[in-house]
Amino acid sequence: MRPRIFALTLAMTPLSAGTVMAITPSELPPGEWQLFSLDGAEVAYRATFFIEEDGRYSGWAPCNRYSGQNGAAWPALSFGQPAVTRMACPELAAEQDFLAALTAVRQAQSKDGRLVMRAGTGPELVFLPLPAAAPAPSPAD
């Protein structure tokens, strides 16, 4: 299994009231992040984000899996156009909005236990950590 990191050191820029801090790998909860809001509006669909030590990222958009590579040197972000599977679903418009916002992101930070990604004056994505999956019961249980 390749080593994974759940984020690298990320930029620290004040957003608003609340605790804002740079992220180090040991401070970020392990696992995937669930999209909570896009541009201040809570989302009703599922979209996730995960990043590895080498800058590869992946997740679920509302309909499809996506993946790509951070093209910038940390702490900057430059995701570019991700590779995306091509399944249809009722949330395709939401998926296009999410992926457009994700590709516009240029910085990320930790704020009150949330992962906040921003594109300067553009969209803001707020992610919450997904709970770790419970281990499967052993056959003796």
N, C-alpha and C positions, 0 to 999 in steps of 0.2 A: 504494500500500500504506500502511495506517495505521501510525504508529509504535507499536512494542511495547516494553514493559518487562517484565521477567520477575519482578519483585517490586518493591515500593516499600520505603521504610524501614519496618522491622517492629520490634515491641516486643522489648525485651531483658529476659528474666526467667530467672534461673537455673533449670535443670531438674535437673541432676545433674552428676556429674563430666564434664569435657570442655570444649572451647572453645565458648562461647556468645557470639554477637555480634549486634548489629543489622545488618540487611541494607541495603545501598544498591544501586541498580541496577547500578553498575559492578562490584560484588563478587559478584553472583549469576551463576552460569553461565547463558548464554542457552539458551532452549528449554523443553521440557516437563519435568515432574517425574513420576517413577514412584513410586507408593505402595509402600513397603517393609514397613511394619508398621502395625497398627491396635491401639492399646492394648497395645503390647508384644509382640503375636503377629505373626510374619512372615506376610504374605498369600501365597496361592498363585494369585491371580488378577491380572489387569492392570487398574489404575486409574491415570489420569494427571491432572495439574493444570497449568494454564497461566494466567497473569494478565497483563493488559495495563495500560498506563500509566493509563488512565482508570478502572481498577477492575473492568472486565469480566473475568470468568474463564470458563474452559471446560475440558473434558477428556473422557476416557472413563471411565465407571464400568464395572464388569465386563461389563455387557450393552449399555449405551446411552451416547450422547453427552449431556452436560449443559452448561448455561451459565447465567450469572447475573451479578449486579452486587454489588460490595461496597457495602453500605449505610451504612458507617461512615467517618469521617474517619481516614485513616492516622495512626498505626500500628495502630489498632483494626481488627478484622475483624468483619463482620456479613453473612454470605452469604445468609441467608434461604433460601427454597425455590427451588432452581434449576429452570429449564425442562429437561425430560428427554424424549428420544425414548422410544417405547413398544414396543421389541422384547422378545420373550421369550427367555430362555436359562436354562440350568441354574443360573447364579450369581445369580438374582434376589434371594435372601435376602442374599447377600454385598453386592450392590449397594445394597439398602435400608440395611444397616448402614453402608456407606461414606458414602452420601449423608446419613444421619442424623448421623454424626460430623462430616462436612464442614460441615453447616449449624449445628452447635453450636460450631464454632471461633470463638474470640474474639481470639487472638493467634498470631503466628508469629515464628520466629527461625531463625537459621542456627546449626547445631551440628555441628562436625566435618564440614563439607561437605554436610550434610543440611539439608533444609527441614523444620522441626518445627512442626506446628500443634497448638494446645491449646485446650481449652474450660475454662479454670480448673481445676475439679476433675473435669471430664468427660473425654471421650476424647482421646487423643493420636494424631495421624497423623504418620508419618515418611516423607518422600519423598526419593528419590535422583535426581540429575539424569540424564535420559535422554541417551545419547550422541547427538551431532549426526549426522544422516543423511549418509552419504557422497555427494558430488556424483555425478550420473549421468555415465558416460563420454561423451566427445564422439564424434561419428560417425567421426572419424579414428582412434580407438583400436581 
